[in-house]
Structure formats: C-alpha cells, structure tokens
C-alpha cells in the first residue's frame, strides 16, 4: 500500500534509519526501513544489504541488495513522473528529489553488479546515470562557492579549468554536446539557479537532499570512472563521458560538508579513497592536504556517530598513516571492546582486519596471528589467506609446529571460495607458494610433511608487500627487518648499508638458494631502506630485485612491483633533495624525476600481465601513483 506521507516526512523517517545504521545499530535501521514501502526506505534496505555484502565480502547478500535497489529505482522513477504535473514544494524543479533518489538507486545497482565482477554494473552506471544532468542543473556555476569539511581546498585540489567551465555551462535547446556519439541522448536540461551557498542556504531537508545527493552522486560517478581499468574507460568515453578526478573529489567534499544523509556517504567514500591512497600509492604529491581533509571528514562524521565502527576504523587509519601505530592499536582495541553496542558485524570485522595488519606492521606476531584467526570466525572470505598470514607469524616466532598445522589447513580451504568461478587472486598466489615450499623441502631431502622447514622469509611479510605494510613503519621495526633478512645466507656483499647484519653465520646450504628468494629479499630490503630514507641502498636493492626478475620461477610479480617501488623511491628522494635547492634547480630536477617515474610506471604496467599474481592490485597502485604525479605537476606549474 502506497504511503500517504509527504516526501519530506518520508525522508525524515528514512533518515532515522540511516542514523541507526551509521551508529552501528543495523537491527534498528532495518526496522525503520521496513516500516514504509517508499523508495527512500527501499533504498535504505538496499544500502544495508550492499554494505553487508561489500564490507563483509559476502557476495551472497548481493541478490537482496539488487532486489531492494531495483524496487527503489522503480518507485523513485514513478514518483518523479507523477511529481512533474504538480507544483514544486521547493526551489528546484518539481520532482527533483525523486530524480536524485532514482539516480542513487541506479548507481548503487551498478556498484552491486561491479562487486559481483560484472562489467554490466559499470556500463549500467554510464548508460543510465543522470548525475551529469542533475549536477549542471543544481550547480550551474560549479562548486567554488561551496564549503568543504576542511578549509577551502588548495588550488591544486580543484578540478581542471576545462571541467569546471564545462560543469557550469547552461544547456540550450539548440546546442548539444559533441564529445561522444551518444552525447545528445544525455544533454542536460535547462539550468535553475541553485540555493545552498552560505548566502543562500537550503530551506528544509528536501533541498538539502537535492544539494547533497547531487554532489555525492556526481562525485562518486566520476571517481568510479577515474578508477576503472583503461579498457573500460575507453568504452565509457565512446558514450561521451569523461572523468575529472579532482572535480569528483571536490564534489564529494561539498556533499560531505552538508547535513543530509548523503553527506555521510560522501564522507565514507572520501575516507576510503584517502585511506587507500595513503596506504597504497606509495607517494603523495600533497600528503599534508590529504590528511587534513581526511581528519576533518572523520571528525565531522564521528561527532554525529561516535559509536560507529566505520568512523573508529578511519580514525585508526589516520593514526597509522601518521606513524602513531600505538595510538591506532589503542583506538581499534577500544572499538572492539565487548561492552560496545554491536549489531553491524561486517563493520566490526573491519576493525579486526585493520588491527591485524597494524599489529603485523609492528612485528607483534603472536597478536597478529590471533587476530587473523579470529577473522575466520567473522566472515567467509578466503580463510586460506588468513591461515597463510597467521602461519607466517608463527614462523617468525619460530613456532614451526603451529605454523605447519595452519599451512596444512590451507589446502582444504583453497577450493571453497571462488570469484566468478575463478581462483581468488590471493589464493592463486598462495597455491604457488605452497608448491614452492614443498619442492624446496624435497630438494633439501627433508620430510615433505614438514615443508615449513624450507621457508626462509616469512609468508606474512611477503604477502604484506601487496598491502604496502612496510612503508609506514617505525625506524626500529625497519632495522629489525633488515637485520633478520640480511642475516640469511648467502651474505650480502655487493650492496653497502650500515643496517645490514655484520656477521652472517655460514651454512652448509644457502638459506636462499633460488632466484625467487633472492629477488624477494632484495625487494623487501629496498622497501624498508627507503622507509629509513636510506635512498642509495634502497635503490641498489630494488635494482637488484628488478635485475633478477626475468629469471624467477614462480614470483612473476617481483619485476612489476620492483619497478613501481623504484618510481616511488625517485619521488620520495626528490622531495628531500628539493628542500635544499633554489626554485630553478628544484624545477629542473622535478621535470626529470617526474618523467623518469612515469617511465618506470610504464615499465611496471608492461610487466603487469594477466599471468602475474595479484596484477589487479599493482594496476590499481599504478593508477593512483600516476594521479599523484599529475597532481605534483599541477603544484609545480608543469604541463601535464
């Protein structure tokens, strides 16, 4: 039965549900969303299922998300059509709020399909997205007059002038975009002067919804486009859509500064993006700005929902990224205390996951193993990966019996989870490593059932390379790593570093007797020397890893990752050198460094083939670092 409540009353009701959701009370949220059969509420149910599936990596919940979001899309479309014949109850065109809701549902449906590994999702976002039209209507003069959670963004953080100008163009009946073959199908409607600036604030929750929702959807849509694989971006371009990452981030920041529930979603997207860039890009053109924005967004949302696990998680991420490891651990442990109200287990699991990686970065192996084993009780995603990391921790503790028991459990787990009928990337990597250890143990003449004895470099520390765990660790931790890895035979004699083990005991057989192991050791030593700002030694080790890469047996990923880490090294070293140069010298240096780093990324990308383990993770890191290089050029005033 259709509800007799007004759009504003329905919005207020649904907002209460979202408030419960973000305060970690998912049961109360579902009760509110189930109380009305309205598009707002159906969208809420779809969001709940989507977040449970995405955060908990539970693909089985995608069907429920799809059902609810499809119903919400149909309902919003019907309401929007009906509203066209009625007078507007706000300062926007009649039915604009339903247009925003319809676009919300479509984009979330697209992301649901994308999480199910279907490119249909990306194309659905493109073929049906209305956010470009909505954006030009609601924000006809661009975003420069609107507040963001932190202070006014730096000029470098604005979208390109071309994008800002294009976003401000008011369409006319006689003109249409010619940027793509199908662009005329998506021509924007006539523009309306938009409220929402400081001097013209929104009047009521519906106008707040339109302003915040439009900026959120436009920002999310364009950010997703900017992160798509190159081949898919080419398809998108054929439809006349081009992305501007900076403008997308600014739109999300404008949305995050508002008070509608979209502001929370925009904040969550920005937190996720900033957190991933800080963790995985390796280098940031303006790290201080990213952290400032990140802190402001977290502070704003945390003030509204202090009990929400998602905000506790991001507070800890900021602490970890700013080298306050102990503070991050304390924040996460507080968030996991038994007395905390919990009915959003998927969000709470993320706290455990983050705590596990943070503890690993601090070489607290016993606690790390416990956390990863606890995760096997919390979700069904790749228990083999959790066992593999935990086994590596016990290896580092020299508890070889427990390590072997966990390694033995992995085989039974490997066939349980498949991604779209294929082996999961981490599990493909693990399969190869287990076979490698067993082959080495047989070659050494040891008991094949005790292949843990063949391991020399911790599996946990090796797989941590893909999570860039060694980039933001304390100096004492980095030195401990160097001492451990450099004490393995053969001794390192061709590279100098004051941190290398001074005496290496001779062994009958070299600890590292394969090219794979020697290359991985050099890669690890290169990364941690760079963390210590020992750039000469870092470069020597990374070049050694890159030189050995063509001869590896199974570690096909070493070459691409080494080339990527060399690009990061060049950029980080240039930041240090530039502080002691005059502006003209620094500009000349940067031109060469940025060009050289881009060439190394080209090299890394060429090595990142489908046959390479975890190639998609390296591809993502390359995209992020290219963006940072682009931003650095903008900060320096250099052409793109």
N, C-alpha and C positions, 0 to 999 in steps of 0.2 A: 504493500500500500504506500502510495506516494506521501511524503511528509507535507504538512501544511505550514511548516515553519518557513520564515523568510531565509534568504541566502545568508544574511548576516547572523541570524540565530543558529543556522546550521553550521556556519563557520566557527562561531563561538563554541558550540558543542564539540565539534571535531578537534578544535584547538586544545580543549581539555584532555582529549585522548592523547594527542601528541605530547602534551606536558607530562602526562604519566609515563609515556614511552621513554622520553629523554631523562626522566628521573629514575629510570631503572625498574619501573613497575609495569611490566608488559601485560600482566593479567588485567589490571585496571584499565589499561589502554584499550585492550580488546573488548572489554565490556562496553566502553563508551562507543567504540566504532561499530559494535553490533547493535547499538540501540536505535540506529536510523539506517534506512535503506537509501541514503543520499550519496551522490558522487563524492562529497568530502569524506564521508565515513568509509565508503568502499575503497577510496584511495588510501585511507588510513590502514585498513586491513591489508591492502596490498603492500604497503610500506613495511608493515610488521613482518609479513612473510618474506619480503625481499631482504630486509635486514637480517632476519634469522638465517636465511639461506646464504647471504653474502658474508656475513661476519662469522658464521659457524661453518662455512664451506660445506653446507648441507644442500646439495643440488636437488634432493628430493622435495624440498619445500618450494621449488620454482613453479610447480604446477599450481599451487594455491595462490602464489603471488600473481601469476598470469591470469587466473580466474577472476580475482578481485579487481585487478587493474583493468582488465577488459570490460568488466561491468561498469567501473568508474568512468572509463573513456566513453562508453555508450551513453551513460547517464548525463555526463557533462555536455556531450555533443547535443543531446536532446534539449537540455536546459538552455544552452546557448542559442539554439534555433528559436526556442519559444520566447526568449528574452528580447529578441530583435524587434518584436512587434509591440513591446511595452516601453514606456518612458524609463529612462535611466534613473537609478536611485543614487547615483554618484556622479562624479565629474568626468568619468570616462564614458566611452560608448556603451550603450546598453548591452549587457551580457558579457562584458569583458572579463569579469571574474570567472565565468564558466569557460571562456576561451583559455584562460590560464590553467584552470583545472584540467581541461581536456589535453592541453599540451603536456602538463605534468604526467598524466597517465600514459601518454604515448611514449614519452622519453623513458619513463621507468619501465614500460614494457620492452622497449628496445634494449635497455641495460639488462633486463631479466634474460632476454634471449642471448645477449652477449655473454653473460655469465654462464650460460649453457653452451658456450663455444659455438654459437650460431651467428654468422655474419649477417643473417637476416635482421638481427637486432640493430646493427649499425645502420643498415640500409633503411630500416623502418624509421629510425630517428631522422634520417635525411629526407625520406620521401614524404613524411607526414608532419615534420616539425613546423610549428607556427611561430616559434620564438623569434625568428628574424623579423617577421612582420610585426609581432607584438612589441618587440624592442624598439623598432623605428616609430611606432605609434606612441608608446608610453615615454620613451626617452628621445624625442625628436632632435634635441640639441646635444646628445651624447651624455657622458657621465661626469664631466669635470666639476659640476656644481654640487655633487652629492658626497655626503660624508662616507668614510670607511671606518672600520673598528679602531685602527690606529690613526695617527695624524695623517695629514694629506700625503698621498703617495709621492715618492720621488718621481721626477720627470721620466726617469728610465723605466718606471713601472707602469706608465700609461701605454695604451695601445698605440699602434702606429698611427701617424697623422692621417694616412690614407684610410685606415679603418675607421678612425673617429669621424672623419669627414663623411665617409660612406654611411656610417650609422646615423648621421644627422640629416641625411637627405630626406626631404619630404616628397613622397612619390606623387606623381601627377598622372591623370588618366591617359595622357598622350605619350608617356615615356615608360619604358620598361628596361630592366637590367639586361645587358647583353653579355654578361660574364659567363653564361653557360647555355647550352642548348635548350634546357627546360626552364630557364630562369623566369620566363614570362608566366609560368604556372604559379610562381611563388612571389609575384610582385606585391609589395606592401600596400596596405590600404591608406586612405588619407590620414594624415597625422593630426593629432589632437594635442593641444598644449597640456603638458603634464604637470600635475602637482607633485609635491614630495621633496622639494628643496627646503632649506632652512627657512626661507622667507615665505614659503607656500606649503606648509605641512599637510600631510594626508588627513582626510576627515573620515575617521571611523575605520573599523577593521577590514572592510571590503576594499577600500582604496589602498590600505596597507598591503593587503593580499596582492593586488594588481601590481603595485610597485615592486614589492619584494619578490613575488613569484616570477615576474617577467625578467628581472635582473638575474635571478637564480637560474632560470631555465636557459636563458641566452648564454650565461657564463658556463654552465655545465655542458650544454650542447657543443659550444666551441672548444672547451677544454678537452672534451672527449675526442673531437675531431683532430685536435692537435696531437693527441697521443696515439692515434690509430696507426697501424702498420702502413708503410708507404704505398703499397699496392691498393689498399682500401681507400686511402686519401685520394689517390688518382681517380677512383670511381666516383667518390664524393665530388671532386672537382668538376667532373663531367656534368653533374646536376646543377652546377653553378654556385656551389658552396665553397667558400674559402674560410680558413680559420685565422684568428689572431689570438695567440695565447695570452699576450699581455692584456688585451681588451677583455678576454674571457675572465682572467683573474681579477681585473678591476670590477667587472660586473658582479662577480661573486662577492667581492669585498663590499660593494654598495649594498647588495642584498643582506649580507651578514650584519650590517650596521642598523638594519631596520628591526621592527618588533614582531612582525608576522612569523609564523612557524617556518616559512621558507628561509628566514634568516638563520635558523638553527641548522637546516640542511646545507645552506651555503657555507656556514662556518665549518660544518663537518667535512665538506668537500675540500675546502681550503686547508683545514688541518691535515687531512690525509695527503693532499698534494705537497704541502710544505714539508711534512714529515718524511715523505718518500724522497723528495729532492734532497733534503738534508742528509738522509741516510745513504742514498744510492748514487747520486750524481757524482760524488767524489769531490767536486769543486763547485763553489757558488760565487757568481760574479759579485753579489752584494749580500753576503750572509747576514750581516747585521740587520738589514732591512727585512729579510725573510723572517728572522727570529722575532723582530719587533712586531711584525704583523701577526705572526703565529701566536705570540704571547697575548696580544690584545684580543684576538678572537677567542682563545681558550678562556681568558679571564672573563670575557663578556658572557659566554655561554655557561661557564662554571658558576658564575654568580646567580644564574637562573636555576640551574640544576646541579647543586653541589654533590648530590648522591649519584649522578650519572656516571657509569663506568667509562663511557666514551670520552668524557672530559678528563677524568682521572688519568686515563691512558695517555692522552695528549699532553697533559701536564708533565707526566713522567718522560715522555719522548723529548720534550723541550729540555728537561734536566739532563737527559742522557746526551743530547746533541750539544749541550753547552758544557760538557765534561763534568757534570755533577752526578757521577754514577751512583754514589751512596744515596744522594737525595732521591734519585729515580727509584732505586730499590725500596727506599722507605715509603715513597708515595704509592708504589704498586702493592707493597705488603699491607699498607693501611687500607687500600681499596679492596683487598681480598680478605679482610678480617671477617670472621664468621658472623659477627653481630650486624654487619651491613645488610640492609634490606635487599634481597635479590630475587627477581623473577625474570631477569633477562640474561639467561646463562650464556648465550652466544657472545654478548658484550663482555661478560665477566671472564670468559675464556681468553679473550684478547689480552686481558691484564696478565693472566698466567703466561701466555705466549711471550709477551713483551718482557716479563720478569725473567723468563728462562734465557732469552737472548742477552739481556742486560747482565745477568749473573755470569754467563759464558764469557762475555767481553771482559769480565773481571777475574777470570780464571778460578771462579768458585765452582769447581766441577761437581762436587757432591750435591750442592743445592741445585745446580743446573739440571743434573740428571733427574732429580726428584721432580722438578717442575715439568720437564718434557714427558716423563712417565705419567704424571698427573693428567696431562692434556689428553692422553689416550682414553681417559675415563670421561672426558668432557665433550669430545667431538669424534667423528668417524673419519676425518681427513687423514690420510697417509700415516697410519700408525708405524709403518716401516720407517718413515723419515724420523719420527720421534725416537724410535728404538735405536736407529743408527747414530743419532746425535748423543743419546744417553750412553750408548756403548762407547763412543769416543771419549766421553767424560770419565767413565770408569777406566778406560785405557790410560788416560792421563794420570789417574790416581793409582795406577799400577795394580788395580783390582781386576786382573785378567779373567778370573773365573766369572765374575758378574758381567764383564764385557762380552765374553764368549756366549753366555746364556742369552743375552739380548740379541747378539748377531744371529744366533740360531733361530730366534723367533721371527726374524725378518722374512725368511723365505715363505712362510705361511701367509704373511701379510701382503706380499707383493702382488698377488693375483686378485686380491679382494677389491681393490679400488682401481677403476679405470676412468679416464677422462675422455668422454665421447668415444668409447671403445678402444682407446689407445692407452698405453702405459703413461702414467703421470711423469712429468719431466724429472722430478727429484728421484723417483723410483727407478727410472732408467739409469740415472747416474749411479744409484746405489747398487743395482744389479751388476754393473760393470766393476764397481769397486770390490764387491764380494768375490766375484770371479777372479779378479786380480790378486786379492789376498790369498785365495785358495791355490792359485797357480804358483805364487811365490813360495808358499809353505811347502808345496810338493817339491819344488825345485831345491829348497833347502833341506829336504829329507825329513821334515818334521811330521808330526801327527796331523793328518788332514782335518781331523775333528777339532784341532786346536789352532785354527788358522789365525787367531788373534795374535799368535806369536810372530807372525810375519809382518804385522803392522809396525810402522816406524813413526809415521806422522799421524796425529790424532784425526780420526774421521770427522770429529766435531769441528776442529779447527779448519779442516779442509773445506767442508761444506759451508762454513761460516764466511768463506771468501765471497760466495754468491750473495750473502746478506751484508757485505761490506762491514763486517763486525770489527775488523782491526783498525778501522780508520779513525775512530774517536775513542781511543783508549788512553789511559794514563801512561806516563813515561815508564814507570816501574813495571807495568804489565808488558809493555812493548819490549823492554830489556829482558824480562824473564822469558818471553817467547824467543828472542834472538839467542839467548844462552842455551835454551833447550834445543832448538833446531840446528844451531851451529856446532853442537856437541856430537851430532851424528856423523858417522864416517860415510864417505871419505871427508877428511878435513877440508875446509875452505882455504885455499892457498892463493887464489888468483884475484881476490877482492879484499880490500882493506876496510876495517871498521873497528873502532875502539870498543864496540859492544860484543864482538864475537868471542866465543869461548876461547880462552887462552891455551888450554891443553885438551886435546881430544885423544881419548884412550884408543889404542889400536885394537882392531877386532880381526878375527880370522877371515870373516867375510864382511864386506862393507855393509853397513846398515841400509844404505840407499844404493841398490845395485841395478836400478833401472833408470832409463831416461825420464820416465814419468815422475818418479820420486824426486830426482834431482831438479827437474823443472819446477815442480810444485814447491820444493823447499826454496828455491831462488825467488819464486813469485811471492811467497809468504814473507821472506826476508826483505824483499824490495818494498812491500807494502808497509811493514812495521818500521823499517828505517825511514820511510817517507813520513810516517806519523811522528817520528822523533825529529823531523826536519833535517835528517842526515841525507841530503839530496844526492850527493855524489855516490855514496854507497848504494842508495836506493836505485839509482839509475843503472848502476853496474849489475845489480841483481836482477832487475826487471829485463834488461837487455839479454842477460844470460838465459833467463826463462824463455824469452822470445826466440833466441837462437836455438834452443833445444826443442822447441815446439814441433817442428816438422818431423822429428824422429820419435815422438811419443807413441806408445802402443794404444792406450785407451783414452788418455786425457786430452781429447780433441779440443777442449775448451781453453787450454792453457795459453795458446797463441793469441786468441782474440782478447782474452782478459788481460794479458800482459801488455798488449798494445794500448788497450783502454787505460790501464793504470799508468802507463808512460805519459799519456796525454794529460791525465790528472796531475802527475808529477811536474810536468812542464809548467802548468798553470799555477800550481801552488808555489813553486820555486820563483816564478816571475813576480808573484805578489810580494815576496820577501825582497827580491832584488830591486823592485821598483821603488821601494821606500827610500832607498839610498841614491836615487838618480834624480837628475833635474828633469823637468817635464818633457823636454825634447828627446832626451836619451830614453826615458821611460816609454814614450810613444813609439819610438823606433823599435825598441826591444819588444813591446807588446805586439806590434804588427807581425814580427817574425814568429813569436811564440804562439799567437792565435792561429796563424796559418799552419805552423807545424803541428799543433794539437789537432786541428781539423784533419790534417793528413793522416795522423795516427788513428783517428776515429774512422776514417775511410778504410784504413788497413784492418782495424778491428772488425768493422762491418763486413768486409770481404771474407774474413775468416769465420764469421758467424753464419754458418750454413745450417740447413735443417738437420744435418747429420751431427752437429755439435751439441753436446749435452747442455741443457738449460740455455739454449741460444736465445729464447724469447726474453729472458732476464737480461742478458747482455744487450740485446737490441733496445730494450727499454732504457737501460742506463746510457746508451749511446745517444738516444733521442734527448734525454734530459741534459746531458752534458753539452750537446750541440746548442740547446736552448740557452744554457749558461754562457757559452761562448758568444752567442748572438747578443745576449744582454751586456756582456763585457764590452763588446764593440760599441754598443749604444752608449754606455757610460763613458767610454773614451772618445766618443765622437767619430769613430771609424766607420767606414761604409760596411754594410752587411756582407 
